[in-house]
Amino acid sequence: MITNQILLSTIEGLKGISKTDFCVFDTEGKMLAGTFDDGRGLEGAVVAFGESPADSRVIQGRQFFKIFDEQQLEYVLVADGEGEDSYMVGRMAAFQISSLLVAYKERFDKDNFIKNLLLDNLLLVDIYNRAQKLHIDTEVRRVIFIIETSHEKDSVSLDNVRILLGGRAKDFVTAVDERNIIVVKELSERDGARELDRMAREMYALLKEDMPGESIHIAYGTVVNDIKEVSKSYKEAKLALDVGKIFFDEKDIVAYSTLGIGRLIYQLPLPLCKMFIKEIFEGKSPDEFDEETLTTINKFFENSLNVSETSRQLYIHRNTLVYRLDKLQKSTGLDLRVFEDAITFKIALMVVKYMNYMETLDY
């Protein structure tokens, strides 16, 4: 339950205070962490001590201590030295590791609860009962952030993220798959859209500084007020992450509330999308237009169908832009200067982008 790295950090810290060397073994005599080199010669003594009824004993000039987890032997701690001082230091070190076991077990229980909560694996009555037992508030404002990195995670990287994000006791950092880190963040009453965006940007900056070579994307859902709704915010954040890759691929941070029509298109079946494109463009596809035409279309949309501003930004004469739009109207039957036609064309471009993305996933 406790990683070997945590055990090593703990006994190194204890050594720094007490000037005493330590080794931690599992019940089969395997050394998990140690601050002195000859600990590997103690395997047989550790196994024999573990099978004995004694809780502590001096063996080969060292103090041996048993560390239990709910009356089950978990570790054997060995402290260098056989005097009274070594005994007292060893007892304190054993107590420290035993306390770590309790703390990590509680965190494991909370982590397991949060995972099942996110995945909708709990009945409503179980949510409130388990939350009460784990001392987790049920009626506070929360939001889900999903962090996607370009490498697979392990428990160490999750611990790093917890540390980077401040390690707040009421926030939870967990994972339900190999690609995404999930942050369940508790909010104050005054936290709104601006504060959520700031939090996401702070997370991104911290992670980017810690992992400069990684590709990092962050998505987040809407704020919920009850613990039973946390899974809703998680689903929204997950949808925002997926939709963002299609329609907002230039953004590193995407909020569910900003997805607009993209989240509707993402849920359309592909056969319906193909039928729509075929009916609108009579077998053609908007992504088959040449680069000049596509640039003109995108710039025209960026400027809210304003002919003068679009021609200025494209460094072309207004009549040249009008000519291009007339030419597009002849080939598609849609006049982008007409609002309804512009909407149809914009949706078609997004549908094609969605179809192309889904086809890449098939491969």
N, C-alpha and C positions, 0 to 999 in steps of 0.2 A: 504494500500500500504506500509506504514511504519510499521514494526513489533512493537509490544508492548515493546519488549526488547530494541529496538533502542530508542523508546520514553522515556523509563525509564532511559537509560544511558544518554540521552540528558538532561533531567531535573535534574538528579543527578549531572551532570557536572555543570549545571547552578546554582544549589543550592550551590555547593562547591565554586563558585565564588561570588555569591550575598548574601549568607546566608539566602535565601528566599525559603520557601517550595512551591512546585507546584503540581498540579494534572491535568491530561489530560483526557477528557471525549469524548465519541462519541456523535452524535446528539440525541441519545435516552437516554442519561443520564448514560450510563455505563462507569465506571471508567476504563481506559485502563492502566494508570500508575500514580503513585503518590509517593510523599516523606513525606506525613503526614497521620496519621491514620484515622482521622475523615472525609476524603474526601468522604466516601461512604454515608454520610448523606446529600450530596448536589445534589442528582439525580434530585429531583423535581425542584430545583432552576436552574439547568443546562438546563433542558428541557424548562422551562419558558423563560429563557434568550435566548435560541436558537430560540424561536418563536417570540421574540421581534425584533423591527427594529434597536436597538442599537448595535454598534460594541463592546462596552465595558461598564461595569457598576460595581458599588460597590454593592455587595449583601452579607448580613450576615457578614459584616466586612472583606470581601475578594474581590480582583479584578477579574472580569470575562472578558475574551477576546474571540472573535470569530476568528477562523483560517479558511480561505477559500482556496479551490482548484478550480481555474478558476471560481470564483464567486459562487461556490457551497460550502455551509458550511460543513466542514470536521471534525473539532474538536472544543471543548471549553476548553480553558486553564484557570485554576484558580490559582491565586497567593495569598499567605497568606499576609494579611495586607491591610489597606485601605488608607495609606498615599501616598504622592506624590512619595516618593522613591519606594514604592511597585508598583505604577502605571508604572513608568519608567522601572523598572526591568521586570515587566510583559509584557510590550510592546516589549522589546528586546527579551524576551523568545518566545513570539508569532511570532516575525519576524524570529527567528532562526528555529522554527518548520515549518513555512511557507516555508523557504528556503530549508529545508530538503524535504518537499513535492515535490518541483520543481525538486530537484536533483534526488530523487527516481523515479519520474515519467519519467524523461529523461532516467534513467538507465533501467526502465521497458520497455520503447519504444525501446531502443537499444537491450535489452535482447530478446524482442519479434521478432525484426528484425533478430537477429542472429539465433534464433531457426528456423524461417522460411527459412532462408538462408541455414542452415545445412540440412534441410529436403526437399530442392528443391521445396518449396511452392511459389516461387516468379518468376514472369516473368523477363526477362533480363532487360527490361526498368525500371521496378519497383525497381530492385536491385540498380541501379545507382541513381535513383531519391531519394529513401529513404535514401541511404547512404549519399548523399549530404545534405539532410535536417538534418540528425543526426550527421553531421560533422565527418563521418567515412571515412578514406582514402580508396580509391578503388584500387590503384596500389602500394601496398607494399607486401613484402614477409611475408607469414603466414604459420603456420602449426597447425594441430589439434592434441591435446593430449586427450585421453579418460582415465579417472580414474575410475576403478571399485572397490568398497568396498563391504564388506560382510554385510553391513547394509543399510537400505533404508534411503534416504536423506530427508531433509527438508530445508526450506529457511535459517535456522540458520547455518546448516553445509555448505551450499554454501557460506555464508558470511565468515565462518571460513576459507574455502579454498581460498577465495579471499584475506583475510588477510595474510594467510600463504604464498601464492605465491607472496606477495609483493604489491598487489593492483595496478599494473601498469594501467594507464588510457587507454592505447591503447590495452590492453589484455582484453579478455572477458571470464568470467566463467559462465557457464549456465548448464542446464540439460534438456533433452527431454524425459526422462523416470525416473523410480524410482530407477534405479541401478547405472547409470553412470553419472559422472560429466565430462563436456566437457570444455576444455581450448582452446580458440582460441588465439594463441600466435603470436604476431608480431615479426619479426626477422630483424636483420641487414643484410647488404649485405655480410658480412664475415661469417655468421653463416652457418655451413655445418653439415655433418653427425656426426662429433665428438661433436660439440656443442649441437646438438639435444639430443644425448645420455647423455651428461652431464646434460642438463636441466631436462630430464626425471628422472635421478638418484637423482637430487636435490629435485624434487617434491616428489619422493618416500621417501627419507630420512625425509623430513619435515612432510609428512603425517603419516609416521610410528611413528615418535616421538610424534605427537599429538594424534594418535590413535593406541597405541602399541598393542592392542589385535585384531586389525582388519586385515583381509586378503586383501591386496591391489595389484591390477594389473594395469599397465599402458601400453597403446599402442599408437602409433602415426603414422600418414600418411606421405606423401611426401610434400615437400615445394611447395606452389603455389604462383604465382606472381600477381594474380588479384582476386578481391573479388568474382567474379562469380565462381571461381574454389574452393572456400572454401569447398563446399559440396563434392567435389571430395576427398579432403584430409580427410574429416570426414568419408566417406565411406571406405577409405583405412584403417583408424585407427580402425574402427569398425570390418572390416575383419581381421585385425591383432589381435585384441582382441579375436575373435572367433577361428581363426586358431591357435593362441598361446596356447589356452586351450587344443587343440588336440595334436599338434606336439612339443610344447615347454612348457609343463606343469611345468617344473622345473624352468622356467624363470618368474620373476616378471615384466620385462620390455620387450616389443616386438615391433620392428619397422617393418612397412609394407615392407620396402626394403630388409629385411632379411628373408622373408617368404619362398623364393625359390619355389620349386615344391609343397609345402604344399598348397599354395593358389590356385593352379590349381586343385589339388585333392579335395579340399573343395567344389569346384563348380561342381563336377561330380554327376550325379544322382545315387542313391543307386543301382538300378537294373543293371546299367552298371558296377558298382564296383563289385557286386556279380558275374556277368558274367565273369569279368576279373579274379577274384580269382579262379573261377571254372575251367576256361580254363588253367590257369597256373599250378595249383596244383591238378587238376583232383578231385575236391570235397573236398580236404583237406584244411586246413587253417594254415598259418604260425604261428599263436599264439597258435597252439596246440602242438608245439614242447616243449620238456622238458626244464627245467631251464638251464641246462648245455649247451644245443644246442643254445638257445637264447642268453646266455651270450657270447658264442663263436662268434656267428654271429655279435652281436652288437660291440664287441671289434675288430673284423676283419674289420668292416666298419670304426670304429673310427681311425684305423691305416692305412687307405687308402689301404686296401688289402695287407698289408705287413705281410707275414707269420712269419718272424723272430721276428719282434717287437711285434706282437700279442701273439706269444707263450711265449715271455719273460714276458709280462705283465700278462698273465694268469698263469705264473709259471708252464708251462707244456713243455715237449719236443717238438721240432719242428715236429717230426714224429707223435706225438699224435694229434697235430693240423691238420696235413695232413690227418690222419685217420678220424678225425671228419668231415672234409670237403668232403672227398670221400664218407663217409656214407650219408651226406646230399645230395650229388649229386645223389646218387642211389635212394633216396626216393623222390626227387623233379625233377630230371632231369636238375638241374641248378648247374653249377660249379662256386662258388663265386670267384674263382681265375681268371675267364674270365670276362673282364670288362662288356660286354653286359649282361651276366647272373647276375652279381652283381647289375647292374642298375635295372633289372627286379625284382630281389628279394627285393631290397631296396624300390622300389615303392610299391610292394605288401605289405610289412610290414606297410607302411604308409597308404595304402588303407584300410587295416584291422583295423588299429587304428582309422581311420576316421569312418568306419562302426560301430565299437563298440561304439564310442562316440555318433553317431547319434541314435543308438538304446537306449542308456540310456536316451536321451532326449524324446523319445517316451513314456517313463514310467514316 
